[in-house]
């Protein structure tokens, strides 16, 4: 996973896939930690934009909040 530049934003969703739900969550949190300045959102805001997929091993992050 790469880091974002401060002026760079992502419009497409990002999928974090792991061996287990915990592994996927760890990858998502690591992404937030490494990019928190560029994302300009708290961990609470970031977490509100995460969606667990039905397979239970993938989490999707949407840049814009879900309705």
C-alpha positions in Angstrom: 0.0 0.0 0.0 1.4 3.3 -1.0 1.1 6.6 0.8 -0.9 9.5 -0.5 0.6 12.9 -1.1 -1.1 15.8 0.7 -2.8 17.1 -2.4 -3.8 13.7 -3.7 -7.2 12.2 -3.1 -8.7 8.9 -4.1 -12.2 8.7 -5.6 -12.5 5.0 -6.1 -13.1 2.7 -3.1 -10.1 0.9 -1.5 -10.5 -2.8 -0.5 -8.5 -4.3 2.3 -8.5 -8.1 2.2 -7.1 -10.4 4.8 -7.0 -14.0 5.9 -9.5 -13.1 8.6 -11.7 -10.1 9.5 -9.1 -9.0 12.1 -6.4 -9.1 9.4 -8.4 -7.0 7.1 -9.2 -4.5 9.9 -5.5 -4.3 10.7 -4.7 -3.5 7.1 -7.3 -0.8 7.0 -6.1 0.8 10.3 -2.5 0.7 9.1 -3.6 2.5 5.9 -5.3 5.2 8.0 -2.2 5.5 10.2 0.2 5.9 7.3 -2.1 8.4 5.4 -3.9 10.2 8.2 -2.5 13.7 7.3 -3.4 13.3 3.6 -6.8 11.8 4.5 -7.5 14.7 6.9 -10.0 12.7 9.0 -10.0 11.2 12.4 -10.0 7.5 13.1 -13.7 7.8 13.9 -14.5 9.5 10.5 -12.4 6.9 8.7 -14.1 4.0 10.5 -17.5 5.4 9.6 -16.6 5.0 5.9 -15.6 1.3 6.2 -17.9 -1.5 5.1 -17.4 -5.1 5.9 -18.2 -7.3 2.8 -20.3 -10.5 3.2 -17.3 -12.7 2.8 -16.1 -11.5 6.2 -12.5 -11.1 5.1 -12.7 -7.9 3.1 -13.3 -4.3 4.2 -14.0 -1.5 1.7 -13.2 2.2 2.4 -15.2 4.8 0.6 -13.7 8.3 0.4 -17.2 9.9 0.5 -19.5 8.9 3.3 -22.2 6.4 2.5 -25.8 7.6 2.6 
